[in-house]
Amino acid sequence: MADVVLKELSPRFAPLYATTGRPSIAPEKLLRALLLQVLYTVRSERLLMEQLDYNLLFRWFVGLEMDDPVWDHSVFTKNRERLLAGHIAQAFFERVLAQAGQAHLLSNEHFSVDGTLIEAWAGQKSFTKKTGPAGPPPDDPGNPTVNFRGETRSNERHASTTDPDARLAKKTRGHESKLAYQGHVLIENRSGLVVANCVTRASGIGERAAALLMVSDLPRPQRVTLGADRGYDSADFVLALRGLGVTPHLAQKTSNRSSAIDRRTTPADDEAEPRDPRRAAAPARNVFSVSQALSWLAGARADVQEQPRLPTNHAR
């Protein structure tokens, strides 16, 4: 599959090669190495280069001979940024998705969405006030001692000096807050294949806004359904989905507040039918596919998109 896509993208690789200076990394090999990093959840380019140095299967897949030198991790990172800037990685994803469509592996009716936090490469000590009087000089400029006790920190008044796009966020109540981004993935429910993904700045409505953004780009020859967990059960999100012609199949919030899902989606108790065990196994497969895709997304750093806004007038 990768060979076919790389052959189709070959005309777009020529402008990426350097004409002067040292030879650059071939885009074909760079893409293959990035696939290995995502699929095997290699945490960094440095570790990926170590794997390529001794793993013969990795070398074979990328196209390196047994005695070929491995690239320096900093050179690999610079070439990766150039590849992303040329939108080659996105084109590769779209070509793979097109192959799945030609093989009739994609559903155009039923989808699932979920999101996760991707921890930023920035420490809590870099999260300082945007404005205000400068504090005393640090005792150690490289690793200063910082006392956060009694200080209220928020994304409105603070920012990271290492990664300004990172936001202070936590996955659920009771968990620690981290500087992070939000990763989002949309899969179709027939084969569990990823059809859309994006990374945004972390926010309270980021998951729902990104879901609307991805669903609105889907070709919809007929009405489709969207499954999601209870974090997506909000009135504005349900209204926006219905305005797009999408039926929300969301886990309902039943504690401390009412659900936005009504009888149009959820039948009454006396109308419910016994579930077929074969059909009951399908949601479990979809949950595994979404979780696996999110683990791949969390293991790789992607471009951060501008934070989408949550529409409020789709169904009004």
VENGIUR-V495857 format. One line per field, one symbol per residue. ss: DSSP state (H for helix, E for strand, - for the rest). psi: psi as a letter, one per 30 degrees, with the letter a starting at -180 (. if undefined). A space follows every 50 residues. Layout:
ss: ???
psi: ???
This chain:
ss: -HHHHHHHHHHHHHHH----------HHHHHHHHHHHHH-----HHHHHH HHHH-HHHHHHH----------HHHHHHHHHHHHH--HHHHHHHHHHHHH HH-------EEEEEEEEEE----HHHEEE--------------------- -------EEE------EEE--------EEEEEEEEEEE-----EEEEEEE E----HHHHHHHHHHH-------EEEEE-HHH--HHHHHHHHH--EEEEE ------------------HHH-----HHHHHHHHHHHHHHHHHHHHHHH- ---EE-----------
psi: eeeeeeeefefffeffkkflalklkkeeeeeeeeeeeeeghkfleeeeee efefjeeeeeeegklegkkklkeeeeeeeeeeeeeggeeeeeeeeeeeee efghfkkgekllklllkjkliklfffjlkellkkalkkfjeeilkkjfkg kjklfefllkfeiffkkklkelkfllklkllkkkkkllfefhkkfkllkl kklfgeeeeeeeeeeffkkiflkllkklafffileeeeeeeeffgkjkik kkjfkflllfkaffejlleffklkkkeeeffeeeeeeeeeeeeeeeeffk klkklkjlkjkggeg.
